[in-house]
Amino acid sequence: MRSISLIFKQFSGSVLLLACFTVWGFSAKAQGDPAKGEALFKSVGCTGCHKIDVKLTGPALGPVITEETDDKFLTHWIQNNQALIAAKDPKALKVYNDNGQGAMSVFPSLSDGDVANIIAYVRADWKTMQAAKPAAAVGAVAAETGPSDLVVFCLIGVIVLAFIIILVLNRVIATLERLLSKGGVSLVEEVVSEDVIPVDRWATVKKLAKNKKLVFFILFCGTFALGSWTWFALWNTNVHQGYQPVQPIKFPHDLHAGIMKIDCQYCHSGAYKSKNASIPSLNVCMNCHKVVKTESPEIHKIYDALGYDPQTTKYDSSKARPIQWIRVHNLPDFAYFNHSQHVKVGGIKCQTCHGPVQTMKEVYQYSPLTMKWCIQCHKRTDINMKGNAYYENMIQVHDLIKRGVKVTPAQLGGIECGKCHY
């Protein structure tokens, strides 16, 4: 009987290990967010060359991305396929040659998470399209698609159920062994004796406390869990990704920047010429809303702030008051960011940092705005020096230095306002 118990114990340990590896295997692959991926797919310009099911300038992405299981390769290809081709990567060269050696745009500003979201969107959309197609004709050979999710979960359920049965049987065998060791004492006698002799309710806890391996395991797991929680808490301190305050006026960016296709810099005019993008004055709003949507209660908040009477079309400055907008994107005081350097000199689109604002009902902080995030962007982004006055000036100054000509700080932009007036 003891040998049977030992066999069950060993088998139960193996089944538990197998179940853990099975669950881990199915959850190891990171999953993206198809909804965010769709917004990115449309905002970064993928739709200009690709469709999910039809070949345009580039191939149809649905079958390509679904058949390619190496997400790491897909991520590197989307972020900078030119670097993979230059490095003579075999898989990259095959894709390059199979598609007629056409040059694909690089997207170094997309993070690994952004690419995962795009991949998830393409696969989900392709799967939906395939499911919507009519069933194959009778007698046609079904394509090999592998086991379904239902089969996989049934197998996991069978493994878990088998493990529970093994534990129960193991407990029954242990009980029978105790009865045999007592010389055949019946269960009824044990119950009667328990009523007579006081039972220590903490006996099991005391017994477990004496097990040094179990105590060490619990302490180790507790320390690891507490340390992990502390690390993530400190790592995400002052990271406000997803922050979306309630603004005094509900300004729909999806209507203005999305449907109406108003350029971001029409309102945020400081983005290309100064450190701050600037909040538009209410007079900019009035360029349109003197006659557009005048019945809207949100537009009347603008009228009230300006002291404007839509009936008489006159302003009363004594009734004017500022709108108390709430800042969404906050950087630490020690961090310096200049919009003009990125927008005008670097040619960076607003969506690179602020996300797909043209799809946002109300703006929220899309990017983490951490130092790591900024450094990754600076490492991946290529500098285009052609036709850029700033870099042309740097090249001229560099040539002067090589010829030994005197160079002053003024030639390096040292008399620009932003150099001193922080």
C-alpha positions as CSV (number, residue, x, y, z in Angstrom):
1,M,0.0,0.0,0.0
2,R,2.8,2.4,0.8
3,S,4.4,1.8,-2.6
4,I,1.1,2.7,-4.3
5,S,1.0,5.9,-2.2
6,L,4.5,6.8,-3.3
7,I,3.7,6.2,-6.9
8,F,0.6,8.4,-6.7
9,K,2.7,11.2,-5.0
10,Q,5.3,11.1,-7.7
11,F,2.7,11.0,-10.4
12,S,0.8,13.9,-8.9
13,G,4.0,16.0,-8.8
14,S,4.6,15.3,-12.5
15,V,1.0,16.1,-13.5
16,L,1.2,19.4,-11.6
17,L,4.5,20.3,-13.3
18,L,3.0,19.4,-16.7
19,A,-0.1,21.5,-16.0
20,C,2.0,24.5,-15.0
21,F,4.2,24.3,-18.1
22,T,1.0,23.9,-20.3
23,V,-0.6,27.0,-18.9
24,W,2.6,28.9,-19.1
25,G,3.1,27.9,-22.7
26,F,-0.3,29.2,-23.7
27,S,0.1,32.5,-21.8
28,A,3.8,33.1,-22.7
29,K,3.0,34.9,-25.9
30,A,2.3,38.6,-25.3
31,Q,-1.1,39.8,-26.6
32,G,-1.7,43.2,-28.1
33,D,-4.8,45.4,-28.0
34,P,-6.6,45.2,-31.4
35,A,-8.5,48.4,-30.7
36,K,-5.4,50.5,-30.1
37,G,-3.7,48.7,-33.0
38,E,-6.5,49.8,-35.4
39,A,-6.0,53.4,-34.4
40,L,-2.3,53.2,-34.9
41,F,-2.7,51.4,-38.2
42,K,-4.7,54.3,-39.5
43,S,-2.8,57.1,-37.9
44,V,0.8,56.2,-38.8
45,G,0.0,55.8,-42.5
46,C,-0.1,52.0,-43.0
47,T,-3.4,52.3,-44.9
48,G,-1.5,54.2,-47.7
49,C,0.3,51.0,-48.8
50,H,-1.5,48.1,-47.2
51,K,-4.9,46.5,-46.7
52,I,-5.7,43.5,-44.7
53,D,-7.1,41.3,-47.5
54,V,-6.1,43.1,-50.7
55,K,-2.7,43.8,-52.3
56,L,-2.0,47.5,-52.8
57,T,1.5,48.9,-53.0
58,G,2.5,46.4,-50.5
59,P,1.2,42.8,-49.9
60,A,-2.1,42.0,-48.1
61,L,-1.1,42.0,-44.4
62,G,-3.7,39.5,-43.2
63,P,-2.2,36.2,-44.5
64,V,1.4,37.5,-44.2
65,I,1.3,38.4,-40.5
66,T,-1.0,35.5,-39.6
67,E,1.4,32.9,-41.2
68,E,4.5,34.6,-39.7
69,T,4.7,33.4,-36.0
70,D,7.9,35.2,-35.1
71,D,6.6,38.4,-33.6
72,K,10.1,39.6,-32.7
73,F,11.1,39.6,-36.3
74,L,7.8,41.4,-37.3
75,T,8.5,44.0,-34.7
76,H,12.1,44.7,-35.9
77,W,10.8,44.6,-39.6
78,I,8.1,47.2,-39.0
79,Q,10.3,49.5,-36.8
80,N,13.3,49.5,-39.2
81,N,13.3,47.0,-42.1
82,Q,16.1,48.8,-43.8
83,A,18.5,48.0,-40.9
84,L,17.5,44.2,-41.2
85,I,18.2,44.3,-44.9
86,A,21.5,46.1,-44.5
87,A,22.5,43.5,-41.9
88,K,21.8,40.7,-44.5
89,D,19.2,39.0,-42.3
90,P,18.1,35.9,-44.3
91,K,14.4,36.2,-43.5
92,A,14.4,40.0,-44.2
93,L,16.2,39.5,-47.6
94,K,13.6,36.8,-48.5
95,V,10.7,39.2,-47.8
96,Y,12.5,42.0,-49.6
97,N,13.1,39.9,-52.7
98,D,9.6,38.3,-52.7
99,N,8.0,41.7,-52.9
100,G,10.0,43.0,-55.8
101,Q,12.7,44.8,-53.7
102,G,10.3,47.6,-52.9
103,A,11.4,50.0,-50.2
104,M,9.1,50.0,-47.2
105,S,8.8,53.0,-44.8
106,V,10.4,52.6,-41.4
107,F,8.6,53.5,-38.1
108,P,11.3,53.9,-35.4
109,S,8.9,55.9,-33.2
110,L,6.6,52.9,-32.7
111,S,7.4,51.0,-29.5
112,D,7.3,47.2,-29.1
113,G,3.9,47.6,-27.5
114,D,2.6,49.7,-30.4
115,V,3.8,47.1,-32.9
116,A,2.2,44.3,-30.8
117,N,-1.1,46.2,-30.9
118,I,-0.9,46.6,-34.7
119,I,-0.1,42.9,-35.2
120,A,-3.0,41.9,-32.9
121,Y,-5.4,44.1,-34.9
122,V,-4.3,42.7,-38.3
123,R,-4.7,39.1,-37.1
124,A,-8.0,39.7,-35.4
125,D,-9.4,41.5,-38.5
126,W,-8.1,38.8,-40.8
127,K,-9.7,36.1,-38.6
128,T,-13.0,38.0,-38.7
129,M,-12.8,38.2,-42.5
130,Q,-12.1,34.5,-42.8
131,A,-15.0,33.6,-40.5
132,A,-17.4,35.7,-42.6
133,K,-16.6,33.9,-45.8
134,P,-19.1,31.3,-46.9
135,A,-18.5,27.7,-46.0
136,A,-16.4,25.6,-48.4
137,A,-18.3,23.4,-50.9
138,V,-19.3,19.9,-49.8
139,G,-16.5,17.4,-50.3
140,A,-13.8,20.0,-50.3
141,V,-10.8,19.2,-48.1
142,A,-10.7,21.3,-45.0
143,A,-7.5,23.3,-44.4
144,E,-5.2,22.3,-41.6
145,T,-5.7,24.9,-38.9
146,G,-4.5,23.0,-35.8
147,P,-6.5,22.4,-32.7
148,S,-9.2,24.8,-31.7
149,D,-9.3,26.8,-28.5
150,L,-12.1,24.6,-27.2
151,V,-10.0,21.4,-27.6
152,V,-7.0,23.1,-25.9
153,F,-9.1,24.2,-22.9
154,C,-10.7,20.8,-22.7
155,L,-7.3,19.2,-22.5
156,I,-6.2,21.6,-19.7
157,G,-9.5,20.8,-17.9
158,V,-8.8,17.1,-18.1
159,I,-5.3,17.6,-16.7
160,V,-6.6,19.6,-13.8
161,L,-9.4,17.1,-13.1
162,A,-6.9,14.2,-13.2
163,F,-4.7,16.1,-10.8
164,I,-7.6,16.6,-8.3
165,I,-8.6,12.9,-8.5
166,I,-5.0,11.9,-7.8
167,L,-4.9,14.2,-4.8
168,V,-8.1,12.7,-3.4
169,L,-6.9,9.1,-4.0
170,N,-3.6,10.0,-2.3
171,R,-5.5,11.3,0.7
172,V,-7.6,8.1,0.9
173,I,-4.6,5.9,0.7
174,A,-2.9,7.9,3.5
175,T,-6.0,7.5,5.7
176,L,-6.0,3.7,5.1
177,E,-2.3,3.5,5.9
178,R,-3.0,5.3,9.3
179,L,-5.8,2.8,10.1
180,L,-3.6,-0.2,9.3
181,S,-0.7,1.2,11.4
182,K,-3.1,1.4,14.4
183,G,-3.9,-2.3,14.1
184,G,-7.3,-2.0,12.5
185,V,-9.0,0.6,14.6
186,S,-12.3,1.5,13.1
187,L,-13.4,4.9,12.0
188,V,-16.2,4.9,14.6
189,E,-13.8,4.3,17.4
190,E,-11.7,7.2,16.2
191,V,-14.6,9.5,16.2
192,V,-15.7,8.4,19.7
193,S,-12.1,8.9,21.0
194,E,-12.0,12.4,19.5
195,D,-15.1,13.3,21.5
196,V,-13.4,12.3,24.7
197,I,-9.9,13.5,24.1
198,P,-9.6,17.3,23.4
199,V,-8.4,18.1,19.9
200,D,-5.7,20.7,19.3
201,R,-7.1,22.9,16.5
202,W,-3.7,24.4,15.8
203,A,-2.0,21.0,15.4
204,T,-1.9,21.2,11.6
205,V,-0.5,24.7,11.7
206,K,2.1,23.8,14.3
207,K,3.1,20.8,12.2
208,L,3.5,22.9,9.1
209,A,5.5,25.5,11.0
210,K,8.0,22.8,11.8
211,N,8.5,22.0,8.2
212,K,11.6,24.1,7.3
213,K,11.3,23.7,3.6
214,L,7.7,24.9,3.6
215,V,8.5,27.9,5.8
216,F,11.5,28.8,3.5
217,F,9.3,28.5,0.4
218,I,6.6,30.7,1.9
219,L,9.1,33.3,3.0
220,F,10.8,33.2,-0.4
221,C,7.6,33.7,-2.3
222,G,6.4,36.5,0.1
223,T,9.8,38.3,-0.3
224,F,9.7,37.9,-4.0
225,A,6.1,39.2,-4.3
226,L,6.7,42.1,-2.0
227,G,10.0,43.0,-3.8
228,S,8.2,42.8,-7.2
229,W,5.4,45.0,-6.0
230,T,7.8,47.6,-4.6
231,W,9.9,47.6,-7.8
232,F,6.8,48.2,-10.0
233,A,5.4,50.8,-7.6
234,L,8.7,52.8,-7.7
235,W,9.2,52.3,-11.4
236,N,5.8,53.8,-12.2
237,T,6.0,56.7,-9.8
238,N,5.0,59.9,-11.5
239,V,4.2,58.0,-14.7
240,H,0.7,59.2,-15.7
241,Q,0.1,57.3,-18.9
242,G,-3.7,57.2,-19.6
243,Y,-4.3,60.4,-17.5
244,Q,-7.5,62.0,-18.7
245,P,-8.7,65.0,-16.6
246,V,-12.2,66.4,-17.0
247,Q,-11.9,69.7,-18.9
248,P,-14.1,72.8,-18.4
249,I,-15.2,72.5,-22.1
250,K,-15.6,69.2,-23.8
251,F,-13.5,69.7,-26.9
252,P,-13.8,66.7,-29.3
253,H,-10.5,66.2,-31.1
254,D,-12.0,63.3,-33.1
255,L,-14.4,65.8,-34.7
256,H,-12.0,68.7,-35.3
257,A,-8.7,66.9,-36.1
258,G,-10.4,63.7,-37.4
259,I,-13.6,64.3,-39.3
260,M,-12.9,68.0,-40.1
261,K,-9.1,67.3,-40.6
262,I,-8.1,70.6,-39.1
263,D,-4.3,70.8,-38.8
264,C,-3.0,70.6,-35.2
265,Q,-1.0,73.7,-35.6
266,Y,-4.0,75.8,-36.6
267,C,-4.9,75.8,-32.9
268,H,-1.5,74.9,-31.3
269,S,0.4,77.5,-33.3
270,G,3.4,77.6,-30.9
271,A,4.4,74.0,-31.7
272,Y,6.6,74.9,-34.7
273,K,8.1,78.2,-33.4
274,S,8.5,78.0,-29.6
275,K,9.2,75.7,-26.7
276,N,5.5,75.3,-25.8
277,A,2.7,74.2,-28.2
278,S,0.5,76.8,-26.5
279,I,-3.2,76.6,-25.7
280,P,-5.3,78.4,-28.4
281,S,-7.0,81.6,-27.4
282,L,-10.8,81.6,-27.5
283,N,-10.6,84.0,-30.4
284,V,-9.3,81.1,-32.5
285,C,-12.5,79.2,-31.6
286,M,-14.6,82.2,-32.5
287,N,-13.2,82.2,-36.1
288,C,-15.7,79.3,-36.7
289,H,-18.1,79.3,-33.8
290,K,-19.6,82.7,-34.4
291,V,-21.7,80.9,-36.9
292,V,-21.1,77.2,-36.4
293,K,-23.0,75.2,-33.7
294,T,-24.1,78.4,-31.9
295,E,-26.9,76.4,-30.1
296,S,-24.4,74.0,-28.4
297,P,-24.1,74.5,-24.6
298,E,-20.4,73.9,-24.9
299,I,-20.0,76.7,-27.4
300,H,-22.0,79.0,-25.0
301,K,-19.3,78.3,-22.4
302,I,-16.9,80.1,-24.8
303,Y,-19.4,82.9,-25.3
304,D,-19.6,83.3,-21.5
305,A,-15.8,83.3,-21.0
306,L,-15.5,86.1,-23.7
307,G,-18.5,88.1,-22.5
308,Y,-19.9,87.6,-26.0
309,D,-23.6,88.1,-26.7
310,P,-24.6,86.0,-29.8
311,Q,-27.8,88.0,-30.1
312,T,-26.1,91.4,-30.4
313,T,-22.7,90.0,-31.6
314,K,-21.0,92.3,-29.1
315,Y,-18.4,91.7,-26.5
316,D,-18.5,92.9,-22.9
317,S,-15.0,92.8,-21.4
318,S,-16.3,93.3,-17.9
319,K,-17.9,89.8,-18.1
320,A,-14.8,88.1,-19.6
321,R,-13.0,85.4,-17.6
322,P,-10.3,82.9,-18.5
323,I,-11.0,79.2,-19.1
324,Q,-9.3,77.0,-16.4
325,W,-7.9,74.3,-18.7
326,I,-6.3,71.4,-16.9
327,R,-2.8,70.4,-18.2
328,V,-2.7,66.8,-19.5
329,H,1.0,66.3,-20.3
330,N,3.2,67.2,-17.4
331,L,7.0,66.9,-17.4
332,P,9.2,67.2,-14.3
333,D,10.7,70.7,-13.7
334,F,14.2,69.4,-14.5
335,A,13.2,68.0,-17.9
336,Y,13.5,70.4,-20.9
337,F,11.4,69.8,-24.0
338,N,11.2,72.1,-27.0
339,H,8.4,71.6,-29.4
340,S,9.9,73.6,-32.2
341,Q,13.1,71.5,-32.2
342,H,11.0,68.3,-32.7
343,V,8.2,69.6,-35.0
344,K,10.1,72.1,-37.2
345,V,13.7,70.9,-37.1
346,G,13.1,67.2,-36.6
347,G,9.9,66.9,-38.6
348,I,8.2,64.8,-36.0
349,K,4.4,64.5,-36.2
350,C,2.2,65.3,-33.3
351,Q,0.9,61.8,-33.1
352,T,4.4,60.4,-32.4
353,C,4.2,61.7,-28.8
354,H,0.5,62.5,-28.3
355,G,-0.9,59.4,-30.0
356,P,-3.9,59.3,-32.4
357,V,-5.5,62.5,-31.2
358,Q,-7.7,62.5,-34.3
359,T,-9.6,59.5,-32.8
360,M,-9.8,60.8,-29.2
361,K,-13.2,62.1,-27.9
362,E,-11.2,63.8,-25.1
363,V,-7.4,64.0,-25.0
364,Y,-5.5,61.7,-22.6
365,Q,-1.8,61.1,-22.1
366,Y,-1.1,58.4,-24.7
367,S,2.7,57.9,-24.1
368,P,4.5,57.3,-20.8
369,L,6.8,60.3,-21.4
370,T,9.6,58.6,-19.4
371,M,13.3,59.1,-20.0
372,K,13.6,55.6,-21.3
373,W,10.8,56.2,-23.8
374,C,12.5,59.4,-25.1
375,I,15.9,57.8,-25.4
376,Q,14.4,54.9,-27.4
377,C,12.9,57.3,-29.8
378,H,16.2,59.2,-30.1
379,K,18.0,56.0,-30.9
380,R,15.6,54.8,-33.6
381,T,14.7,58.0,-35.4
382,D,16.7,58.9,-38.5
383,I,17.8,62.5,-39.0
384,N,16.9,64.0,-42.4
385,M,19.5,66.7,-43.1
386,K,18.4,67.5,-46.6
387,G,16.8,70.9,-47.0
388,N,16.9,71.6,-43.3
389,A,18.3,75.0,-42.5
390,Y,19.3,74.0,-38.9
391,Y,21.5,71.1,-40.0
392,E,22.8,72.9,-43.0
393,N,24.0,75.6,-40.6
394,M,25.7,73.0,-38.4
395,I,27.5,71.6,-41.5
396,Q,28.7,75.0,-42.4
397,V,30.0,75.6,-38.9
398,H,31.7,72.2,-38.9
399,D,33.5,73.1,-42.1
400,L,34.6,76.4,-40.6
401,I,36.0,74.5,-37.6
402,K,37.9,72.1,-39.9
403,R,39.5,75.1,-41.7
404,G,40.5,76.7,-38.4
405,V,38.2,79.7,-38.8
406,K,37.0,81.3,-35.6
407,V,33.5,80.2,-34.6
408,T,31.4,82.2,-32.1
409,P,28.4,81.0,-30.0
410,A,26.2,83.2,-32.1
411,Q,26.8,81.0,-35.1
412,L,25.7,78.0,-33.0
413,G,22.4,79.6,-32.1
414,G,23.7,81.2,-29.0
415,I,21.6,84.3,-29.3
416,E,18.3,82.5,-29.6
417,C,15.8,83.4,-26.9
418,G,15.3,79.9,-25.7
419,K,19.0,79.5,-24.9
420,C,18.7,81.8,-21.9
421,H,15.1,82.3,-21.2
422,Y,14.0,78.9,-19.9
